[in-house]
Amino acid sequence: MIGLVGLLSMIFDPAYAEGSSDDSSEASSPLFGAAEDAIEKQDYAGAVPLLQQVTSVEPQNADAWNLLGYSNRKLGNLDAAASAYKTALTINPGHLGALEYQGEMFVQLGQMDNAKHNLASLQSLCGSCEEATDLQEAINDAKS
């Protein structure tokens, strides 16, 4: 049942858009599931220590590093977010979610060239997938 709930949350929550994950993740991990639940409730402060535990036990889990970056970015901890995204993308350079979220962080920092580079990478990997569309919208919104 927990697996089904996790799958449904990934389908219906944009934070877990299709193709965002990496085969190295252990999505069935209780800690990872608890972190996903916290993020779904926008409890980013609660998600961070859970994700830190997951990445400590599973250092090659690009999904956990990505969500750690996402949670830190939502909390305004941009240095920690940047580090986590970098780790996720070192593990899996084609991680769609990490490319999108790192790109959104670049937009937030005013680093539009870097954001556009991530967008080009996404478009190369997945065309006009949800991650590319979301990042394009963030870039467009920053211009207005």
N, C-alpha and C positions, 0 to 999 in steps of 0.2 A: 504493500500500500504506500509506503513512504516513497518508493521509487516512482510510482505513478504520480504522486503529488509533486515530486521534484520535476518530473518530465512535463507535467501540465504547467507548472510555474515557468519552466523554460520556454514553453510554447507561447504562453500568454503574456509574458513580461518582456518588454523590449530590452531589458538589461541582459537577457539571455537569448538574444536573437539567434536564429538558426545559423549554424556555421561558426558561432563565436567560440565554441569550445575547442579543446585540444584533447586528443585521445589519451594524453597522459593524466587526465584528471581522474580523481576517485570520487565521482559525484555521489556515490553511495555512502561516503564517509559521514558519520554522524556530525562531526564538527563542521564539515563543508555544508551539509544540509542545514545545520543551525545557522551558519553564516548567511546562507541564501535566504533563510526565513527572516533574519534580522534585516537584510538589505531590502527585502520585499516590504517590510514595515518601515523602511527608511531609518532604521536604527543603525546607522553607520558606525557610531561609537561602540555599539555592541558587536558589530561584525568584525571590526579590526582585530581584537585579540583572538577571536576564533580563527580568523584567516592566518594570523601570525603562527598559531599552533599548527594549522594545516601545512603551511609552507615549511615549518620546521621539520615536520615528520615526512612531508612529501615535497622536497625541494624542487622537483621537476614538474610540479603541477602548475602548468601555465594558467589554467582557469582560476586557481586560487590566487596566484600572483596578480592576475588581471583584476579580480574582484577586490583584492587588497588595495590595488591602485585606485580603483573606482571609489571605494569607501573612503580612502584618505582624501581623494580629490573632493568628494562631497563634503568632507569635514574641513576643507581648506588647507590640508596638510600637503601642499603641492610638491615639496621635496620628497616626501615619503611616497607620494603617488608616482612621481617620475621614476624613482628607483624601482618600484614594483612593476610598472609598465615595461621598463627596460629589461627587467629579469624575465617577465612573461615573453617578451619578444626575442630574447636571447634563446630561450627554450624552444619557442615556436615562432619564427619570423613571420609566418603567415597567419597568426592568430587574429581573426577578424575583429573580435571584441576589443582586444588590446590596442589594435591599430586605430579603431574608432575612438575609444576612450582617451588614448594618448593624444590623438588629434584634437579632441574636444578640450583637453588640458592646454594644448598649444594655442588654441583659439582664446581660451581664458587668459593666457599669458601674453597675448598679442603676437605670438610667433606664427604669423600666417603662412610663411613659406614652409615651415615644418608641418603645419596642419595640411597644407595642400599636398605636400609630399606623401603624408599618410593617406590622403584621399586618393591620390594616384595609385598608391600601392593597393588600396582596397579595390579600386575599379579594375585594376589588373587581375586581382585574385578572384573577384566575384561579380564584376560588372556593376549593375545598379542594385545590389543587395541592400538590405535594410541598414547595415552598418555604413555603407557608402552614402546612402541617402541621408541618414541622420547626420553624418559628419558634414556633408554638403550643406544641409540646412543650418548647422551651427556656424559654418563659414559665412553663408549668406546673411544670417542674422547679425553677425559681427560687423558686416559691411554697412548695414542699414542704420 
